[in-house]
C-alpha cells in the first residue's frame, strides 16, 4: 500500500510540475498548482468511522454514482480546507520569494 501512495503522489507532483511549465505568469502558477494538488492530493476516510483512506475526488465520484450516500458535505469541507491551506502556503511562499529577490 505504501508503494501505491508513493507512486500516486510522485505522479501527482510530476503532473503539477509539468503543468507549471506551461504557465508563464508566476502568480497564476502559484495560484493554480495548489488547486490541482488539493483536488487530487487531499485524502479522507472512505466511509464514516472506517480506517481506510482514499483521495477525496475518487470518493466523490463513487458517492455520486454507486455507493450509498453518506453526505457530500463530509467530503467537501476537508477538500476546501486542503485547497485553502495549500493556497495559503503557496501565496506566503510567493510573496516571501518576491520580497527576497527584490532586496537581493
C-alpha positions in Angstrom: 0.0 0.0 0.0 2.9 2.3 0.7 4.1 1.8 -2.9 0.7 2.9 -4.2 0.7 6.1 -2.2 4.4 6.8 -3.1 3.7 6.4 -6.9 0.4 8.2 -6.6 2.0 11.3 -5.1 5.0 11.1 -7.3 2.8 11.1 -10.4 0.8 13.9 -9.0 3.8 16.0 -8.3 5.3 15.3 -11.7 1.9 16.3 -13.3 1.8 19.5 -11.4 5.4 20.2 -12.3 4.8 19.7 -16.0 1.6 21.8 -15.8 3.6 24.6 -14.2 6.0 24.7 -17.2 3.1 25.6 -19.4 2.1 28.6 -17.3 4.2 31.7 -18.0 2.7 34.0 -15.3 4.4 33.3 -12.0 1.4 34.5 -9.9 -1.1 32.3 -11.8 1.3 29.4 -11.4 1.4 29.8 -7.7 -2.4 30.1 -7.6 -3.3 27.2 -10.0 -0.9 24.4 -8.9 -2.1 24.2 -5.3 -5.7 23.9 -6.5 -4.7 20.8 -8.6 -2.6 19.4 -5.8 -5.5 20.0 -3.3 -8.2 18.4 -5.5 -6.2 15.3 -6.3 -4.0 15.0 -3.2 -6.5 15.5 -0.4 -7.2 12.3 1.5 -10.2 11.4 3.6 -11.9 8.3 5.1 -13.8 6.2 2.6 -16.8 5.8 5.0 -17.6 7.4 8.3 -16.0 5.5 11.2 -13.7 3.5 8.9 -10.0 3.3 8.9 -9.3 3.2 5.1 -8.4 6.4 3.4 -8.6 7.4 -0.3 -8.3 10.6 -2.4 -11.4 12.7 -1.8 -12.0 13.2 -5.6 -12.4 9.4 -6.0 -14.8 9.1 -3.0 -16.9 12.0 -4.5 -17.2 10.1 -7.8 -18.1 6.9 -6.1 -20.6 8.6 -3.7 -22.4 10.3 -6.6 -22.7 7.1 -8.6 -22.6 3.7 -7.0 -22.0 3.9 -3.2 -24.7 4.7 -0.7 -24.7 8.4 0.1 -23.1 9.4 3.4 -23.4 13.0 2.6 -21.3 15.1 0.3 -20.6 17.8 2.9 -18.4 15.4 4.8 -16.1 15.4 1.8 -16.5 19.0 0.6 -15.4 20.5 3.9 -12.0 18.8 4.1 -11.4 19.3 0.3 -11.9 23.0 0.6 -9.7 23.1 3.8 -6.9 21.3 2.0 -7.1 23.6 -1.0 -7.3 26.7 1.2 -4.3 25.6 3.3 -2.2 24.8 0.1 -3.2 28.2 -1.4 -2.2 30.0 1.8 1.2 28.3 1.9 1.7 29.0 -1.8 0.9 32.6 -1.5 3.1 33.1 1.5 5.9 31.4 -0.3 5.2 33.6 -3.4 5.3 36.9 -1.5 8.3 35.8 0.5 10.4 34.9 -2.6 9.2 38.1 -4.3 10.4 40.2 -1.4 13.7 38.2 -1.1 14.6 38.7 -4.8 13.6 42.4 -4.6 16.1 43.1 -1.7 18.9 40.9 -3.2 
